[in-house]
Every structure is written in structure tokens, then in C-alpha cells.
Amino acid sequence: MSERFARSRPDQQRPNQTLPGRPAGYQQLESYSSLKKFWNYLDAAERTGRRVTLVRGDSVATCRRRLSGYRIPNAGGLIDEARLLTQLEEGLALHPALIALLGQNAGPLKTLLSESYELSLDFVLGLTSARDLVVRPELKYRPSEFFPPAEPLPGELSLTPRRFGRDELRLLLERACGLA
């Protein structure tokens, strides 16, 4: 047991009860992983200032935690244009960048997202009984705290980035934990 983990949580034990299987919506990061690797991610996330919290309904011993507090600026190029266009077809939202997107010009939207929004990344990390390290990413664009948009996008739109592959998710998780 890491001394840092024990000092930061004197009344809690390290999680050691694996998940029975891979829950729906989770991606496998690696197979044949270990509790030590899972604990290393939790320790590294805490060291870098990320919030490490229990997932609702889980016990303290369950090997699943939410790691939150990581944001990426200038990520407008990662927007999932197809998903956003589908939303716009269901209900038109008037905004110059969205109207340009409907006209097949994504440049203004990507510029607005890069300048005035940040990509917020939360990860739910778990370890299964089959020794699979699994993750469920929760990715969403949020207005920047430092440079908020002068003309924000409508709040009812779900601004999400494109889907990421396993290696991309692993890299993002490692960056969030300060391991990359």
C-alpha cells in the first residue's frame, strides 16, 4: 500500500473488489492488468490535483473511481460535426457558427470552440475480475473560465468530441493523471 494513499485516506482502504464484468459503455484499455496499475492511476490522479471520487452505488472496496477535473484548451478541431448536424436538423439553433456549419463550413465553429471553450474530460476507471482495465470517458465542451464566449452557443446543444480509440483514450487518461 502506498504511504501517500494511506495518509490521504486514513479511514479508507484501497479498493480491491473487482467488477464482475465490463459494464455497458466502458472501453477496455488493456487486458491482464493488475490492482497495482489501477492504484497507480488513482495515486497519480490525486497527485496532479484531479478529484477521485466513488461512483454512485459503489462501495469503498469496489475497483471503480471517477477521475475528474482535466480540461483541454484549443480542442475545437475534435468536435463531432456529424452528431452536431443531427441535433441541428431536429431543431434549428440560431448562432452564426452553427449556420455556417449547416452551410458545410465548420471553420467558424471550430474557431469559437478553440478560443472560448475547453474540452472537459472525466474518466470512470475500473478493473474487472478478468483483469481488464476499463474506462468510460465523459467528454464535453464547456465555456472557458478565462475567455468565455462573447456569444455563447445554445445551452441545449450537446457539444461532444468525436469518438476516441483505445490508444487515444489511454493517452488522454495518462495526461490527466500526469503520467504522460
Secondary structure by P-SEA (a helix, b strand, c coil): ccaaaaaaccccccccbbbcccccccccccccccaaaaaaaaaaaaaabbbbbbcccccccccbbbbccccccccccccaaaaaaaaaaacccccaaaaaaaaccaaaaaaaaaccbbbbbbbbccccccccbbbbbbcccccccccccccccccccccccccccaaaaaaaaaaaaccc
